[in-house]
Amino acid sequence: MNAREPSFVSTLSRSARLRQMLTSNELEFLMEAHNGISARIAREAGFKGIWGSGLAISAQYGVRDNNEASWTQVVDTLEFMADASDLPILLDGDTGYGNFNNVRRLVRKLEQRGIAGVCIEDKVFPKTNSFIKGEAQPLADIDEFCGKIKAGKDSQTDEHFSIVARVEALIAGWGMDEALKRAEAYRQAGADAILIHSKLSRPDEILEFAREWAGRGPLVIVPTKYYSTPTEVFRKAGISTVIWANHQIRAATSAMQAVVKEIYESQTLVNVEDRIATVNEIFRLQDADEYSVAEERYLSSSRVAGSAVVLAASRGKGLEAVTTDRPKVMLPIAGKPLLRWLVDAFKKQGVNDITVVGGYRADAIDTAGIKLVVNERHEQTGELASLACAVDGLQNDTVISYGDLLFRSYIVRDLVDSEALFSVVVDSTTVAEAGATNQSVRDFAWCSAADDRGLFGNKVLLRRVANNEADVKGEVPNGRWIGLLNVRGAGRERLQAVMNTLRARPDFDSLDMPALLNALIEAGEEIEVQYVHGHWRGVNDLEDFRRAGDFAHEATPLAKSDAAGGAAQ
């Protein structure tokens, strides 16, 4: 069972569970859903039942709530909802889509699709939404509507299938006496519950109805208009079930409007990508994991997940004031440790096998979701000695990363998608553009071509990385390596071979990651460059630490001053 799903498992049928909710002595709740994914979201939130909203289903089709979507289209939608969730569904069946005969056929078809019940309202087909000039809408003849209820009950083969009769008299302005009269007639006709509806912003007439009804049968309400009423008021009034009738479709609509407007105006996805659900979250809601398990069972081949090595052995020079009891990677950034931002970013891209090389206060590193190895000589050694603690165990395609990085998710996504044996991320933002004035700016990169942000697909190779712009005389660097190296396929063995060569050097303990990159290049390896322009941050000193929180919180594109280099042991 998914960790987000409710823990209860019932052996009762869906229809029996709905009937149980309607007749329970406890106040129960139904959440609106309008397709498979919203049904699954309602289940994961913990709801015990679903309201198949006529408004929401018609809205997701882009048509009016005037029976413009046919009843067969509605039933087809319900089938996807039932498949996506094992929760009982009560359909908002409008007026029953016609006369008594339409109700008989509707009930039979709903039972075939595993739907637990239907709510029909006492208006005239075709109907209009109750909140659109409801006082001007005609009501059905009481006897005719009672005939629909009887026809539906006589047609059901499942004894627990529920028919809820919705009384529209208060909406239509016919008064309390008429509402009570109709409700009693519908109860005697066989309705399993009464839904009393109101368009007032206060619950007064609903509570008055409940008092007069006096518990003659289950009472259902839809507090869309009187939403500020404390839920405890409904409990004390003896209400059976509350329907949250349209809130998923409304939430989705406002979110889509905001995101689409932003994309249209900015002509880029960078502004919104980190504010919306990941593609992997959509896959999860689609139950992609079940398919992966089936794929392993029924297909002969399967993909291997990616790996990462995070170099996190240092305390952090310039950060001594805040790292007394923890290493730099455990500094809190916008509510969670720096390391967790990095690990989460990898896991979002399917890089799940993560090894962290600790050193200073390694005991304070949160090991959830990672493997921890320790460079016991971290005080006397540099970055390559830390990498050596993990490099021999590389078995899959691997990203090697500094441990003090924050970056937009597309950076690691594009890096792991590279087909090159070796690839790195280089930021083409200049030091002047970045506004960086501190001594920690390092890892300048010289490449085979500058970053032409108007062209894509051109192969650019790394030529050298150095800590000083003047190290390559006469040539201006093309950017800075941000601390991410991806190694694929046969590149793993070649990396290990170069590491073995470097280990034989007397100065190995002092070598850093640029030394490895330069050694790979000198050994004839091609290292492809993935250019970025900002959209990352390193945490090298107290000023970087202060600004890291702003970076993590930002939902808008980074300003030019938000690109600063970083390095970590």
N, C-alpha and C positions, 0 to 999 in steps of 0.2 A: 504494500500500500504506500502511495506517495506520502512523504512526510507532511505535506500541506493538507492532506485530506482528513476529514473528521475520522475519529477512531471508532465510531460506532458501526457495527455491521448487523443488519437485521435480516432475519429469515422470513419476515412477513413480505407479502407481495406489495408492490407499489400502491395499489388501490387500497389495500388494508392499512398501510401506513398513513395514507391521506385521511381515510375515515377515522383512524385513531387520532390524528391531529385535530380534526374537526370536532370530535367528541371529547377531547381531553379536558381535564379540569384545570390544566395549565394553559396560559396564553401561548399560542403558537404563531410562527411567522412563515410567510411564503415570500421568496425573493423573485422579482421579475427576471425572466430570461427570454431571449428572442432568437437564439441560434445555439449551435453546439458548444461553442467556446464560452459563451456567457452562462450556459447551463453548468459547465464544468467549473467555472469560476465561483458560481453560487455554491456548488457542492464543497469546493475547497475552503470557502469562507466558513463553512459549518452549518449552513442552512439545511433543514430537514425536508424541505419541499420547494417547488418552483411554481410560479405563476406564469403561464404562457400568455403574455399580454397581447391583446389584439392591437393596441396602439403600437407597441414596440415591434411586433412582427410586421405590421404594415409599414412602419417607418423604415425598417431595415430593407424592405423591398423598394422604398422610395415612393410609396403611394399613400393616399389618405386613409384615415380610419373610418371609411364609409363603405365597408365590404367591397372595396376595389380589389383586394387580394381575395381570390376565391377560397372556399373552404378546403378544397383539395390541396391548394398551395400551402395553406396554414397547416394542414395535417402532415404534409411532406416535411415542413420545417420541424414540426414536433418530433418526427421520427429521428431526425439528426440530434435533437435535444435529448431524447430518451437514450439514444446510443451513447452519447457523450457523458451521461450521468445516470446513476441508478436511482435518483431521487424521484418521488412521485410528482407528477405534473398535473396541475389543475388548469385546464384551458379556459381562457377568456373566450367563450364561444359566441359572443355577441347575442343575437336573438335566436340562435340555432340555425341561422342561414336559410330560413324559410318557415314552412308550416310544420305540423306534427310529423309528417313523413320525412322531411329533411332532418329533423332531430333524431328520428329512429335510425336513419342511415349513419348520421354523424356518430352516434353512440357506438354503433357496431364497429365503425372504422377506427374510432379512438381506442376501443378495447383491443383491436387487432394490433395496434401500434404500441401497446403497453402504456397508454395514458390513463392516469388514475381517476380523472373526473373532469366534468365540464361545468362551467358557470354560464347560465343563459339569463338574459335580461328582458324585462317586460316592456320592450319597445317594438316598433314596427320595422320589418325588414324592407329595404336596406336601412341600416342604422347610421347615425352620426355620433361621433364621440360626445359623451355626456357633458363635457366642459365647453362645447361649442354651441351656444344658444340652447342649452338644455331645457330651459323653460318653454321653448317653442316646439319641442319635439313631442309627437303624439305617443301615448302609451297604448300597449296592446289591451284588448278586451280580457278581463280577468278569466273568464271561462275558457277562452281560446288559449291563453297562456297555460292554464292548468292542464289543458289537453296536451300541450307539448311536454310538460313535466311527466304526466302519466305515460305518454308514448315512449319517452326516454327510459323511464324506469321499467316498463314492460319489455323493452328491447334489450336491456343489458343481460349478459350471461354471467358476468362476474358479480357476485352478491355484494362486493365491497365497492364497486364503481359508484362514484358520488355525483349527484346532480345538485348544484347550488343554484338557487333562484335569486336573482338580483333584482331588488326593488328600486325603481327609478322615480317613485312618486315625489320624494323630497326634491330631487333635482328638477323635476318638471313643474314644481310649484303646486302640487295637488294637496299638500298638507299632511299632517301627522296621522289623522284618522284614516285617510286613504292608504297611507303606507302600511299601517298596522293591519288594515283590512286585507290588503293584497298579501302581505306576508303570511297571515294566518291561512288564507286560501291556498297558497302555494305549499305550506307545510302539510296541510291536509291532503293535497294532491300527491304528496310523496317526496317533496324536496328534502334532501338530506341536511341542508343548511340554508340560511337566509343571508344574503349579502345586502346590507343597507348602505346606500350611497348618499353622499352629501357634497355640495360644492362650496359650503361655507368655510371661512378660515378659522372658525371656532367649532368645537365638537358638540355644541349645545344640543342640536336636534338629534344627533347620533346618540348622545347619552340619554336624552328623553325617550327616544325609541327603545333603547335597551331597558330602561326602567319599566316601560309599558309592556315590553315583550316578556319580561319576567322569566327568562330562561325556558321558554316553551320549546326551544330547539337551538342548535348551534348558530351563533351569530358571527358573521364575517364583516370586516370593515376595510376601507381603503383610504387611509389618512393622507392622501396626496395634498389636499388643500389645508387641512388642519394639522400640518406636520409638526408644529411646535408643541402640541399637546404631550405632556409627559406620558410615557408608556404605562406607568403605574395607574393612570386614570382608566385606561382600557381594562387593566386587570380587575380593578375594583368594580367596573361596570359589568363584569361578567362576559366580556367579549371572548369569543373562542379563538379566532384567528385574525391576524393582521397581515394585510398584503402590502408589501412595498412594490408599487405597481409599475414603475417605469424608470427606475433610477439607473439601471445599467445602460439603457439606450441613451438616456440624457447625459450621463457621464461620458460615454463613448463619443457622443456627438460634440460636446464642448471640447474634448481633447483633440478630436480629429480636426475641428475647425481651427484651433490654435496652431496645430502642427502644420497643416496644409498651408495656412496663411504665411507662416514663417518660411516654409520652403519656397513658396512662390516669390516672396519678396526678396529673400536672400540668395536664391538660386544655388543653394548648397545644403547638404545634409549635416554639416559639421555642427550647426547650431542646435539641432534637435536630437541627434543620435543618442546622446547620453541621458536624455530626458524621457525616452520612450522605452517600452518593453523591448528587450533584445529579441533577435530572431530566434535565439535558442529558447527563450521563454515561450514563444509561440510554438516551437517544436514540442516543448514539454507539455503544453496544454493540449496539443494534438496527440499526445501519448506516443511520441516518437521513440521513447525508450523501449516500449513494448515491441515496436517494429525492429529495433536493433537486436533485441533478444531473439526474436523470431528469425531475423536475418542470420544470426550466428548458428541457429539451429538448422535452418533449411538451405542456406547458401554455404558454399565451401570456403569463400574468402571473406575476410573482414578487415577493416582498417585498424591501424595501431594509433592510439592517442599520442599526442605530442607531449614533450617533456620540457622542463625548464630548470636551469641552475641559477640561483639568486645569490650573489656575493654580498654577504651581510655581516662581515666579521668586525667592522670598525665601530669605534665609539662615536667618531665624527669630530674632526678638528674644527674648532670654532663653535662646537655645540656642547662643550663640557658642562655648561651651566644647567643643561636640561637632560643630561645623560648619566647622572650619577648612579642611578639604579637600573638602567636599561640601555641597550644599544640603540644606535640611531634608527634602525628599522622599526623600533617599537614606539617611536614618538607618535603622539596622537595628532592626526590630521583630520579635521572636520568630523570628529567623533569616532574615528577608528584608527588603528595603528597604520603607519606608513606601509609596513609589510603587507597588511591585509588589502590595502588598495591595489598593490602590485599583484598579489595572489589572485584576487578577484578578477582583475583585468585579464590574467592568463586563463583562468578557468572559463571566462565568458567566451574565449576563442577555442575551447576544447583542449587547452594545454593543462592537463589535470595532474600529471606526474611531476610534482615540483619539489626540488631539493634545495634547501636553504643552507648555505655555508655560514655558520655562526662563528663567533670568536669572543669578543668582549661581551660579558654578561649574557652568554648564550642561554643560561638558565632562565632568562626572562623572556625568551622568544616564544610566542604562541605557536604551538606546533599543529594546530588544527588544520587539516588538509594538506600538510607538507611533510617531507622527510627532513630531519635536521642532522647535519654532520657538522663537526666542530674542528676548526683550525686551532689546535692547541697552542700554536706558535704565532698567533695573530699579532702579538706585540712586536715581534722581530721580523715579520714577513710582510709581503705585499699581496697584490691581487692574484697573481698567478699561483702563489702558494696556496691561496684559498681555493682557487679553481682546481688545483691538483688534488684536493681532497675529494672531488666528485667526478673528475673528468674520466677516470678509468671505468666508471660505471655507466657511461652513456650507452644506451641501447636503441633509442628512438631519435627521430628528428628533435633537436633541442634548441631552445632559446637560452643564451647566456646573458644575464642581465645584472647591471648594477642594482644594489638594493635600495637606492634612495630616489627612485624615479616615480613620477606621476605622469600620465600621458592619456591622450584621447584614445578611445578603444580602437579606432581604425588603424592606429600605428602598428600595434602588435598583430592585428588581423592581416594587414597587407604583408607584414614581415613573414608570418608563418605560411602565407600563400605563395611565397616566392619558390620557384623551382630551382634556384641556384644552390650549389653545394654550400656556399657561404654568402651571407648577405647581412648588411648592416644598415642602420638608420642614421642618416646625416641630416642635421638641421642647417638649412642654408641661410637662416637668419644671421645677420652679422652681429658682432658684439655691440656695435653702435646702435643698431636697431633694437637689440634686446635691452639696451640700457644697463648692461652688466658692467660693473666697475670693480668688482672684488677680485681677489687673487685666485679664487677657486675656479674661474673659467679656464677650461683646459680641453684636451682631446681635440685639437684642431685637425681638420681632415682635408687632405688634398686628393682630388678625384680626377678621373679622365675627362670629365666635362662638368661645366657649371650647371646649376639647377635652372633649367629653362621651364618655368612653371606653365608655359603654354603648350608644351609638347609632352606626350607620354609614350612609353614603349621603347625609348632609346636606352640601350644598355650602357650604364655608367659603372666604372670600376673604381674601387678604392686604390689609391697609389701610396698613401702614407698617412699615419696619424702621429701627431707630436703635441707636446704640452705647451709649446711656444710658437707663436706665429712666425717667428724669425728662423725656425729650425730648417725650413726649406728656403734657401736664400733666393730672393728675386721673384718668388711666387706667392701670391695672396691665397690663403686657404679658401676652399669652396664651402666651408661650413664647419660644424663640429659634430663629431660622433657622440651620440647621446648616451651610449652605454648599452646598446642592444645588438647582439650578434646571433644570427640564426644559422644552425648547422644542420644539413640534410644528408641523408643517405651515406654515400662513401666519404662525405666530408668528415664524418665522425672519426674514422680511422686515421685520416690525414691530420686532423686536429690533434689526436692523441700522439701521432708520430712527431709532430712539431713540438708538442709539449715535452716529450721525452728528450728531444734535442736541447730544449731550453733548460730542462732540469740538470743537464750536465754542465751548464755554465756556472762559474763560481759566484756570479752575481744573481743567481736565480731568485734568492729570497727577496730581492729588492725590485723585481720586475713587476710591471703593471700590465693591464689588458692591452694598451696600445703596443707594447712590446710583442705580444702574441700576434696581433693583427699584422704588424710589420714583418714578423718572422714568417707568417703564412704567405705574404706577398713575395718575400725574398725566396721562398721555397717554390715559387711558380704558381701558387693558387690564385684563382680569380675570386675577388670578393665584390659582389654586386652591391650597388648603393641604392637605397630607397630614400629619396629626399623627402623631407617634411619642411614646413616653414612655421616654426613655433609649435603650439599644441602639446607641449610637454614642460615639465619642470623637474629640476634636481634640487635636493635639499642638502646644501653644503654648509650653511651657517645659520645664525639666528634670523637674519633677514629672510633667507629662503624659507626657513621654517614658518615664519609669520605669514608669508605670502602663499604658502602651500595650501592653507585652508581656503583662501579665496579661490585658488585654482580648482580645488575639489568641489566647491560649491557652485562654481559658475555653470550656468546653462546657456550662456551666450558665447560667441567666439572670443578667443583670447585676444587681448590687446597686444600690440607689439612688445610691450614691456613685460609680457608674461612668458617669454622664452628665456630660460637661463640654463646653462649647462650644468652637468653634475658628474661626479665620479664617486665610486665607493670601493673600499677594499674588498 
